[in-house]
Amino acid sequence: MKIISATYAVLLPVWLCHQGALAAICGDGSCDGDSTPAPAPPSGLNPSADHSRMIAYVGNWQSCPTAAQLTQYTHIVIGFAVSYTDAPGKNNCSPTCEIATPPICNNAPNPALLGELKAQGKKILVSFGGAGMGGSWAGDQNDCWEYCYGRETQVASRLTAIVDELGADGVDIDYEYFYEDNQNGSGFNKGTQAQNFLTQVTVGLRNSLASDAIVTHAPMDVDLEPNTAYFQLLKANSHTLDFIMPQYYNGMTRPVPDGIGGTGQGSTSALEHYNEVANQFFGGDATRMVFGFCINDCSGTGSNANAHQAAQIMTDLSTSHNCHGGAFFWVAIDDTEGSWSSVVNQAITTSTTCSLSITPAPVTSAPPPTKAPTPAPVSPPTAGPTAAPVTAPDGPTSEPCCPPGYTGLLAYSECAQYYYCVNGAVVGTPILCTQGSLFDTALQYCNWSHEVSCNGVADCNDSPPVAPPTKHPSAAPVSSPPPTPAPVTMGSPTKPPTPAPVSPPTAGPTATQVPCNGGATCNDSPPAALPTTPPTKTPSAAPVSSPPPTPAPVTIGSPTKPPTPAPVSPPTAGPTAAPGQPTTTPVTAPTEPSSELCCPPGYTGLFTYSDCSEYYSCFGGAVFGGLSECPQGTLFDVEFQMCNWGNEVSCNGGAGCN
């Protein structure tokens, strides 16, 4: 249900319309929505597009939407399919989680309306759940979700049957109940069962529905905080989701009074929250994020958004993401003759630059740099040795997959993307290499396309491919530099590294010239400067005369600032930082690094090892792969997540496991 409550700890109950209390809320006529006549639908509105959606929830106990409303919608979500019957105070839960086929609207099947929607190309989703199944806010007595735990296969199968019966296009899971033990001091003790239920139903739907069907969730904003189990399980299974629909009207974020990027009445910026989910779930793809609004039922959290307020929020969102997933709203009965959706649609259409073939940019928390990257050399560098390609099938597979037992990265979509495998299982979703590069399986990062021998995608029926080298390839000769993958900018740089000299030093500083201050304990929080997002890598331009140090293959994580491109003309002076002097204040840590590799809890990114001459990967708090070695004269720079000139690195040793 979309009419949730006030602050998360002390959530105020809101009258639940779907339990027959609509008159109690709307008796004063306040549910009539905006009275402005609806303008014509924006040109280019396309229900089949993978961006700029306008998704309307339809309360199936409420009036059916009019033709003027339907013109504005790309998707209609039927709320709700449930496993209870209404009862005062506490609903009557089915003890065996029997889910009835839901009515469409007016408490009736309305097959003619379904046929009309399909004829217009609208996407129809069945929403399973809502507030009547049980909520995590104070005072709610419903607990019907608990009767469904342990019945994951049954639930996925039944929802698939309902989709087939209605001719719908997919399922939305609307879960607002507890999922952690003693959540909010509730005494709830079925956290493991709840998390398993959400995981297995999501994966089960993806496997049982048609290949082109839609699977999504619509969590409350507070349940999509990175420290929650719901966030982590959806992140681990984000490859099964077509998009996600966070509810930005539950009190934690308050984009209406605070603005999309502000705080004040809300404790967290909606834009910051949006970016975090997009980065961690979808590698920065904002087209898979659908921003949630409440028109009239959320006064308890001060989050009602009229048409012009919502339009302003979407316009501001487009400033950060010129192509995004659009908006959803609760509920269609409040969108009188499309007066709300038409205004918001117009704002989305005029403020975005989407096309069906667009490649979304990674999500950033700050505007992109205005300075263009140094152009690539006119003549491509001489190709170095090319690793033997991994055998692949004749045609690409429809979904990412992993050979049995394989841990590493694999190419996808003709090497334009790559994805993670851990012990034979896909982790996350494919990540896009930037223009001009392809994924190099041997080096395990995006390389210049002319350096890559691509064989499509991996054949998951074959034995695991040859493991990537645990040692980074040595620096290429001066005449043939390898590409330098540039990290994705996550914020305004505070101090870029000193440009690499065009003429390589005759005796580069060694690791012993760099102060080493021990190791950071893995019991600490992850480094604050490092985001937990696998970004898309952009190879920076190779210098004309001689290369900068060969960077480590940055496969996970992204730094907060990019390196400065190497100058074309030789500098008159050497590096600005004297060899042996750190560029940042060293972090106090144990003096002896541990010989054991480890990662801080939940951390995803690269970590230095020993004297910073080596590094390794962390994914979700677990060590991923083995050690890789920086080229001679360079050390691993945790801040930049790459091997940098030794005199530019303040080395904090390896990560201690104590």
C-alpha positions in Angstrom: 0.0 0.0 0.0 1.3 3.5 -0.7 -0.3 5.4 2.1 2.3 4.9 4.8 3.2 6.9 7.8 5.3 9.5 9.6 8.9 9.0 10.9 10.1 5.5 10.9 10.6 5.0 14.6 7.2 6.5 15.6 5.1 6.0 12.5 1.7 7.6 12.6 -1.1 5.4 11.3 -2.8 6.6 8.1 -6.4 5.4 7.4 -6.1 2.6 5.0 -8.3 3.4 2.0 -8.4 -0.3 0.8 -10.1 -1.3 4.1 -13.2 0.7 3.3 -12.2 4.0 5.0 -12.0 6.1 1.8 -15.0 8.1 2.9 -13.4 8.9 6.2 -10.5 10.4 4.4 -12.2 12.0 1.4 -15.5 13.1 2.9 -14.5 16.7 2.5 -13.7 16.3 -1.2 -10.0 16.6 -0.7 -9.4 13.4 -2.7 -10.6 15.0 -5.9 -7.0 15.9 -6.9 -6.1 18.9 -9.1 -9.0 20.4 -10.9 -7.0 21.8 -13.8 -8.1 20.3 -17.1 -5.6 17.8 -18.5 -3.6 19.0 -21.5 -2.9 16.6 -24.4 -0.4 13.8 -23.7 3.2 14.7 -24.4 4.5 13.6 -27.7 6.7 10.5 -27.6 5.0 8.9 -24.6 5.9 5.3 -25.1 4.9 2.5 -22.8 7.5 0.2 -24.3 10.4 2.6 -23.6 12.8 1.7 -20.8 12.8 5.2 -19.4 10.5 8.2 -18.6 7.7 6.0 -17.3 4.5 7.3 -15.7 3.3 4.5 -13.5 -0.1 4.8 -11.8 -1.3 2.6 -8.9 -5.0 1.8 -9.3 -6.8 0.9 -6.0 -9.0 -2.0 -7.1 -11.7 -1.0 -4.6 -11.8 2.5 -6.2 -13.3 3.9 -9.3 -11.8 2.9 -12.6 -9.5 5.4 -14.3 -11.0 7.5 -17.2 -9.8 7.5 -20.8 -8.1 10.9 -20.1 -6.1 9.4 -17.3 -5.1 6.3 -19.2 -3.7 8.4 -22.0 -1.1 9.7 -19.6 0.0 6.4 -18.2 2.7 4.0 -19.5 2.1 1.4 -16.7 -0.9 0.6 -14.5 -0.3 -1.3 -11.3 -3.3 -3.2 -9.9 -3.3 -2.9 -6.1 -3.5 -5.4 -4.6 -3.3 -9.2 -4.8 -3.5 -10.3 -1.2 -3.9 -13.4 1.0 -6.5 -12.0 3.4 -10.1 -10.8 3.6 -10.9 -7.4 5.2 -11.9 -7.3 8.8 -12.0 -4.4 11.4 -8.8 -4.0 13.4 -7.0 -7.0 11.9 -7.5 -8.6 8.6 -8.3 -12.4 8.3 -5.1 -13.9 7.0 -5.2 -17.1 4.9 -3.3 -19.6 7.1 -1.9 -21.2 3.9 -1.2 -17.9 2.0 -3.9 -18.4 -0.6 -3.8 -15.5 -3.0 -7.0 -14.6 -4.8 -7.2 -13.1 -8.3 -7.6 -9.4 -7.6 -10.4 -7.2 -9.1 -9.1 -4.5 -11.4 -11.2 -1.5 -10.2 -14.7 -0.9 -8.8 -14.2 -4.2 -7.0 -14.9 -5.9 -10.3 -12.8 -7.9 -12.8 -13.4 -5.4 -15.7 -12.0 -7.5 -18.5 -13.0 -4.9 -21.1 -10.7 -2.4 -19.4 -7.9 -4.9 -19.4 -8.4 -5.4 -23.1 -8.5 -1.7 -23.8 -5.2 -1.2 -21.9 -3.5 -4.0 -23.8 -4.7 -2.6 -27.1 -3.2 0.7 -26.2 0.1 -1.0 -25.4 0.0 -0.1 -21.7 1.9 -2.3 -19.3 -0.2 -3.9 -16.6 1.4 -5.1 -13.3 -0.1 -7.0 -10.4 1.0 -5.7 -7.1 1.3 -8.3 -4.3 1.1 -7.0 -0.8 0.3 -3.5 0.5 -0.4 -2.3 4.0 -3.2 -4.7 4.6 -0.7 -7.6 4.6 1.1 -6.0 7.5 3.2 -2.9 8.1 6.3 -2.1 10.2 4.9 1.1 11.6 3.6 1.5 15.2 0.1 0.3 15.9 -0.4 -2.0 12.9 -1.7 -5.4 13.9 -1.7 -7.2 10.5 0.8 -10.0 10.0 -0.4 -11.9 7.0 3.0 -11.9 5.5 4.2 -14.4 8.1 1.7 -17.0 6.9 3.5 -16.9 3.5 7.0 -17.5 4.8 8.2 -20.9 3.8 5.7 -21.0 0.8 7.9 -19.1 -1.6 7.5 -21.6 -4.5 3.7 -21.6 -4.0 3.6 -17.7 -4.0 5.7 -17.3 -7.1 3.7 -19.9 -8.9 0.4 -18.4 -7.9 1.4 -14.9 -8.9 2.6 -16.2 -12.3 -0.8 -17.8 -12.8 -2.6 -14.5 -11.9 -0.4 -12.7 -14.4 -1.3 -15.2 -17.1 -5.0 -15.2 -16.2 -5.2 -11.4 -16.5 -2.9 -11.1 -19.4 -0.7 -8.8 -17.3 2.9 -7.9 -17.9 4.5 -8.6 -14.6 4.5 -8.3 -10.8 5.3 -5.6 -8.2 6.1 -6.7 -4.7 4.9 -4.2 -2.2 6.4 -5.4 1.1 6.3 -2.9 4.0 6.5 -5.4 6.9 9.4 -6.4 9.2 12.4 -8.2 7.7 14.9 -8.1 10.6 14.7 -9.5 14.1 13.4 -7.0 16.6 13.0 -4.4 13.9 11.9 -1.0 15.4 11.8 -2.8 18.8 8.9 -4.9 17.6 10.0 -8.2 19.0 9.7 -9.7 15.5 11.8 -12.9 15.4 11.4 -14.1 11.8 14.0 -12.0 10.1 15.8 -14.9 8.4 12.5 -16.3 7.1 11.3 -12.9 5.8 14.6 -12.3 4.0 14.5 -15.8 2.4 10.9 -15.2 1.4 11.7 -11.9 -0.4 14.7 -13.4 -2.1 13.1 -16.6 -3.2 9.9 -15.0 -4.4 11.8 -12.4 -6.4 14.1 -14.9 -8.1 11.2 -17.4 -8.5 9.1 -14.8 -10.3 12.0 -14.0 -12.7 12.3 -17.7 -13.5 8.6 -18.5 -13.8 7.3 -15.5 -15.6 7.8 -15.0 -19.4 11.2 -13.8 -20.4 9.9 -10.3 -21.2 7.8 -9.9 -18.1 8.5 -7.2 -15.5 9.6 -7.8 -11.9 9.9 -4.9 -9.5 9.7 -3.9 -5.9 8.2 -0.7 -4.3 9.9 -0.4 -0.9 9.6 2.4 1.5 12.5 4.8 1.3 13.7 3.8 4.8 13.9 0.2 3.8 16.3 1.1 1.1 19.1 2.3 3.4 22.3 0.4 2.8 22.4 -0.9 6.4 19.1 -2.7 6.0 18.7 -6.4 5.1 16.1 -5.5 2.5 18.6 -3.2 0.7 21.2 -5.9 0.7 19.0 -8.7 -0.5 17.6 -6.6 -3.4 21.1 -5.5 -4.3 22.3 -9.1 -4.4 19.4 -9.9 -6.7 19.2 -6.6 -8.7 19.8 -8.5 -11.9 16.3 -10.0 -11.5 14.7 -6.5 -11.4 13.7 -4.5 -14.4 13.5 -1.4 -12.3 12.8 -0.4 -8.7 10.2 2.1 -7.3 11.3 3.7 -4.0 8.5 5.4 -2.1 9.7 8.9 -1.4 6.9 9.9 0.8 7.3 8.1 4.1 9.1 10.7 6.2 12.7 9.8 6.0 13.0 11.8 2.7 10.8 14.8 2.2 11.5 16.0 -1.3 8.3 18.2 -1.4 9.2 20.6 1.4 13.0 20.1 1.3 13.6 19.9 -2.5 15.0 16.8 -4.1 18.6 17.5 -2.9 17.8 19.0 0.5 17.2 18.0 4.1 15.4 19.7 6.9 12.1 18.1 7.5 13.5 14.9 6.1 16.7 13.3 7.6 18.1 12.3 4.2 18.2 13.9 0.8 16.0 12.1 -1.7 18.6 12.7 -4.5 21.4 11.2 -2.3 19.2 8.2 -1.5 18.2 7.8 -5.2 21.9 7.9 -6.3 22.9 5.4 -3.7 20.3 2.9 -4.8 21.0 3.5 -8.5 24.8 3.1 -8.0 24.7 0.0 -5.9 21.9 -1.8 -7.6 22.3 -0.9 -11.2 25.9 0.4 -11.7 24.6 4.0 -12.1 21.8 3.3 -14.5 19.1 5.8 -13.5 16.6 4.5 -16.1 16.0 1.6 -13.7 14.9 4.0 -10.9 11.3 5.2 -10.8 10.7 8.1 -8.4 7.6 7.6 -6.1 5.0 10.3 -5.2 1.9 10.4 -3.1 -0.8 12.8 -4.3 -3.3 13.1 -1.5 -3.0 10.3 1.1 0.3 11.2 2.9 -0.5 14.2 5.0 0.7 12.2 8.0 4.3 12.6 6.7 3.8 16.0 5.1 4.6 14.4 1.8 1.6 15.0 -0.5 2.8 16.4 -3.8 0.6 18.4 -6.1 1.2 18.4 -9.8 3.5 21.4 -9.9 5.5 20.3 -6.9 6.1 16.9 -8.4 6.9 18.5 -11.8 9.6 20.6 -10.1 11.1 17.6 -8.4 11.3 15.7 -11.7 12.8 18.7 -13.5 15.4 18.9 -10.7 16.1 15.2 -11.0 16.7 15.7 -14.7 19.5 18.2 -13.9 21.4 15.3 -12.3 20.2 12.6 -14.7 19.2 13.7 -18.2 17.7 10.3 -18.7 15.9 8.5 -15.9 13.2 6.0 -15.2 10.4 8.5 -14.7 7.8 8.5 -11.9 5.1 6.5 -10.2 2.3 7.7 -8.0 -0.3 6.7 -5.5 -3.1 6.7 -6.5 -5.1 7.0 -9.8 -8.3 8.2 -8.2 -6.5 11.4 -7.1 -5.3 12.1 -10.6 -8.6 13.7 -11.7 -8.9 13.4 -15.5 -5.1 13.2 -15.7 -4.6 16.7 -14.3 -1.6 15.6 -12.1 0.1 13.1 -14.4 -0.1 15.3 -17.5 1.8 18.1 -15.8 4.4 15.8 -14.4 4.7 14.0 -17.8 5.3 17.3 -19.5 8.1 18.1 -17.0 9.8 14.8 -17.6 9.5 15.1 -21.4 10.8 18.6 -21.6 13.7 18.2 -19.1 15.1 14.9 -20.2 17.1 13.9 -23.4 16.2 10.2 -23.5 16.1 8.1 -26.6 15.5 4.4 -26.9 19.2 3.8 -27.8 20.6 6.0 -25.1 23.4 4.7 -22.8 22.7 6.1 -19.4 25.6 7.8 -17.6 26.7 6.6 -14.2 25.0 8.3 -11.2 27.1 10.9 -9.5 26.5 13.0 -6.5 28.0 16.1 -8.0 27.8 17.7 -11.5 30.2 16.1 -14.1 33.5 17.9 -14.7 33.4 20.6 -17.4 36.9 19.9 -18.6 36.9 17.5 -21.5 39.3 14.6 -21.3 42.5 14.7 -23.3 41.8 13.3 -26.8 43.1 9.9 -27.7 46.2 9.8 -30.0 45.5 9.9 -33.7 47.4 6.8 -34.3 46.5 4.0 -31.9 49.4 2.6 -29.9 51.0 -0.6 -31.0 49.1 -3.5 -29.6 50.7 -5.5 -26.9 50.4 -9.2 -26.5 46.8 -10.3 -26.6 45.7 -12.9 -24.1 44.1 -16.1 -25.5 40.4 -15.5 -25.7 37.9 -17.5 -23.6 35.9 -20.0 -25.7 32.3 -18.9 -26.1 29.3 -20.2 -27.8 28.3 -19.1 -31.3 25.5 -16.9 -30.0 25.2 -14.8 -26.9 23.1 -16.1 -24.0 20.0 -14.2 -23.0 21.0 -13.8 -19.4 24.4 -13.5 -17.6 25.6 -16.8 -16.3 28.7 -18.3 -14.7 30.6 -21.6 -15.3 30.3 -23.9 -12.3 32.6 -22.8 -9.5 34.0 -19.8 -11.3 34.9 -16.6 -9.4 35.9 -13.6 -11.5 34.6 -11.2 -14.2 33.1 -12.2 -17.5 32.3 -10.3 -20.7 28.8 -9.8 -21.8 27.0 -8.3 -24.8 29.8 -8.6 -27.3 32.3 -7.4 -24.6 30.6 -4.1 -24.3 29.6 -5.1 -20.7 30.9 -7.3 -17.9 29.5 -8.9 -14.7 30.7 -10.6 -11.6 30.7 -14.3 -10.8 31.3 -15.6 -7.3 31.6 -19.4 -7.0 29.6 -20.0 -10.1 26.8 -17.5 -9.3 26.1 -14.2 -10.9 26.4 -11.3 -8.5 24.8 -7.9 -9.5 24.0 -6.8 -13.0 26.1 -6.2 -16.2 28.2 -3.1 -16.1 28.8 -1.0 -19.3 32.3 -0.3 -20.6 32.5 3.2 -22.0 32.7 4.2 -25.6 35.9 3.1 -27.3 36.6 0.2 -24.9 35.6 -3.4 -24.5 35.9 -5.8 -21.6 39.2 -7.7 -21.6 38.8 -11.0 -19.8 42.5 -11.6 -19.4 43.2 -8.3 -17.7 39.8 -8.2 -16.0 38.9 -4.6 -17.0 37.7 -2.5 -19.9 40.6 -2.0 -22.4 40.9 -0.2 -25.7 38.7 -2.0 -28.1 41.6 -2.6 -30.6 43.5 -4.4 -27.8 40.6 -6.9 -27.1 39.9 -10.1 -28.8 36.2 -10.5 -28.1 34.3 -13.8 -28.3 30.9 -12.5 -27.1 29.8 -14.1 -23.8 30.9 -17.0 -21.8 29.5 -20.5 -22.4 28.3 -21.4 -18.9 28.1 -25.1 -19.8 31.9 -25.2 -20.3 34.5 -25.6 -17.6 35.5 -22.3 -15.9 37.7 -20.1 -18.0 41.3 -19.7 -17.1 41.5 -17.6 -14.0 42.7 -14.1 -14.5 46.4 -13.5 -13.6 47.0 -12.8 -10.0 49.8 -10.5 -10.9 49.2 -7.4 -12.9 51.0 -7.3 -16.3 54.2 -5.4 -16.1 54.3 -1.9 -17.5 54.2 -1.7 -21.3 57.3 -0.4 -23.1 57.5 3.4 -23.7 56.6 3.1 -27.4 53.4 1.1 -26.8 51.5 2.3 -23.7 48.4 0.4 -22.5 45.2 2.2 -21.9 44.7 3.9 -18.6 41.2 3.2 -17.2 40.0 6.5 -15.6 37.8 6.1 -12.6 34.3 7.5 -12.5 34.0 10.8 -10.8 31.8 10.6 -7.6 32.4 14.2 -6.4 34.4 17.3 -7.1 38.1 16.6 -6.9 39.9 18.2 -4.0 43.5 17.6 -5.2 44.3 15.7 -8.4 47.4 13.7 -8.6 50.5 15.3 -10.2 50.6 14.6 -13.9 52.8 11.7 -14.9 56.1 13.0 -16.6 56.2 12.5 -20.3 59.8 11.1 -20.1 59.8 8.3 -17.6 62.1 8.8 -14.6 65.4 7.1 -14.9 65.0 5.7 -11.4 61.4 5.8 -10.2 60.8 6.0 -6.5 60.4 2.6 -4.9 58.0 1.5 -2.3 60.6 1.9 0.4 60.6 5.7 -0.2 56.9 5.9 0.8 55.9 6.2 4.4 54.0 3.1 5.5 51.8 3.5 8.6 50.7 0.0 9.2 47.3 -1.3 8.2 43.7 -0.3 8.7 41.7 -2.8 10.7 38.9 -4.6 9.0 36.7 -4.2 12.0 36.4 -0.5 11.2 33.9 1.0 8.8 34.9 1.0 5.2 37.0 4.0 4.0 34.7 7.0 3.9 36.1 8.2 0.5 35.3 5.0 -1.3 31.8 4.4 -2.7 30.5 0.9 -2.8 29.5 1.0 -6.5 31.0 -1.0 -9.4 31.2 1.8 -11.9 31.7 1.9 -15.7 35.3 2.5 -16.4 36.4 5.1 -19.0 39.9 4.6 -20.5 41.7 8.0 -20.5 43.7 9.1 -23.4 47.1 7.6 -23.8 49.9 10.3 -23.8 51.6 11.0 -27.1 55.2 10.3 -26.3 55.3 8.0 -23.2 52.9 6.4 -20.9 51.9 7.1 -17.3 52.2 4.2 -14.9 50.1 1.2 -15.9 47.0 1.3 -13.7 45.7 -1.6 -11.8 42.6 -3.1 -13.3 39.9 -1.3 -11.5 37.0 -3.7 -11.5 35.1 -2.6 -8.4 34.6 0.7 -6.6 35.2 4.2 -7.9 37.2 7.0 -6.4 36.0 10.4 -5.4 38.3 12.3 -7.9 39.9 11.5 -11.3 43.5 11.6 -12.1 44.8 14.5 -14.2 45.7 13.4 -17.8 49.4 13.3 -18.6 50.7 16.4 -20.4 51.6 16.2 -24.1 54.7 18.3 -23.9 57.4 17.3 -21.4 57.1 19.3 -18.1 60.0 21.6 -17.2 60.0 20.2 -13.7 59.5 16.8 -12.2 56.6 15.7 -10.0 55.5 18.4 -7.6 55.4 16.2 -4.7 58.9 15.3 -3.4 59.5 11.5 -3.5 58.8 9.9 -0.2 56.4 12.6 1.0 52.7 11.6 1.4 50.1 13.8 -0.3 47.5 13.2 2.4 47.7 12.8 6.1 48.5 9.1 7.0 45.9 7.2 8.9 47.0 5.8 12.2 46.9 2.1 12.1 48.8 -1.0 13.4 52.4 -1.1 12.4 52.4 -4.7 11.2 50.1 -5.6 8.4 48.4 -9.0 8.6 49.4 -11.7 6.1 45.7 -12.6 5.8 43.5 -10.8 3.3 40.2 -9.4 4.7 37.6 -6.8 4.0 35.6 -4.5 6.3 32.0 -5.6 6.8 29.9 -4.8 3.7 32.7 -3.1 1.9 33.0 -3.2 -1.9 36.1 -1.8 -3.5 39.9 -2.3 -3.8 42.2 -2.6 -0.8 46.0 -2.2 -0.6 48.2 -4.9 0.8 51.6 -5.1 2.5 53.7 -2.1 1.4 51.1 -0.9 -1.1 52.9 -2.7 -4.0 49.9 -5.0 -4.2 46.2 -4.8 -3.9 43.1 -7.0 -3.9 39.3 -6.7 -4.3 36.5 -6.8 -1.8 32.9 -7.4 -2.7 30.2 -7.1 0.0 32.7 -7.5 2.8 34.3 -10.7 1.3 37.7 -11.0 -0.5 37.2 -11.3 -4.2 40.1 -13.1 -6.1 43.8 -12.9 -5.2 46.6 -10.3 -5.0 47.5 -8.1 -8.0 50.9 -6.3 -8.3 51.4 -2.7 -9.2 54.1 -2.0 -11.9 57.6 -1.0 -10.8 57.8 2.6 -9.5 54.1 2.7 -8.6 52.1 1.9 -5.4 48.4 1.3 -4.9 46.5 4.5 -4.2 43.4 3.7 -2.2 41.9 7.1 -2.7 42.1 6.8 -6.5 41.6 3.0 -6.6 44.5 2.6 -8.9 48.3 2.3 -9.0 49.8 5.8 -8.9 53.4 7.2 -8.9 55.0 6.1 -5.6 55.8 9.6 -4.5 52.2 10.5 -4.8 50.9 7.8 -2.5 50.5 7.9 1.2 50.7 4.2 2.0 48.8 2.9 5.0 50.0 -0.7 4.5 47.6 -3.6 4.3 44.3 -4.2 5.9 44.7 -5.8 9.3 42.4 -8.6 10.2 42.4 -8.1 13.9 
